[in-house]
């Protein structure tokens, strides 16, 4: 059953139905306003604020009902945390935890047993949140991650690729080489199985590198 958290999906469905039935192109903003009124809110801004608040507070109850252990939650290493859309909890964990070496900070069914996965992962000074829920992020994001030790990271992933590469990417994709860019930075871009891209960057300047975290030292 739809809830207010599905408002954006409902607005898209409404636009499609109106276009199919009347050939009228209902603006997306108007569709959002209509859906907000259907849920009893004055306008879309009020409903959007409620969705944001619900997203921020839904993690702990998920652990309480799922039986998972929650230890020291929200240990984010930065105040800005990208939320990446994923389509499979198992594949996301295999790629981000087993292959890339992140640690699961917290994660579980966002609304209790049987609901979509939402979790936070950490490695070094990098924190992501992963969501199966379609109203959180759109897929296809690119995240820039500045690190020291990019060659060590590539070597680590290349070694792991022999065991896991065909599972996380398929047989036609491999760990890319590190490339030196004209702006005095070395870059390696890794794609996840869901259309998101992680762009690892390491400056050539030793002083600039010294201030960055080393991904070659995974979080315990």
Buried (B, 14 or more C-beta within 10 A) or exposed (E): EEEBBBBBEBBBBBBEEBEEEEEEEBEEEBBBBBBBEBBEBEEBEEBBEBBEEBBEEBBEBBBEBBEBEBEEEEEBBEEEBBBBBBEEBEBBBBBBBBBBBBBBBBBBBBBEEEBBBBBBBBBBBBBBBBBBBBBBBEEEBEBEBBBBBBEBBBEBBBEBBEEBBEEBBEEEBEBBEBEEEEEEBBBBBBBBBBBBEBEBBBBEEEEBBEEBBBBBEBBE
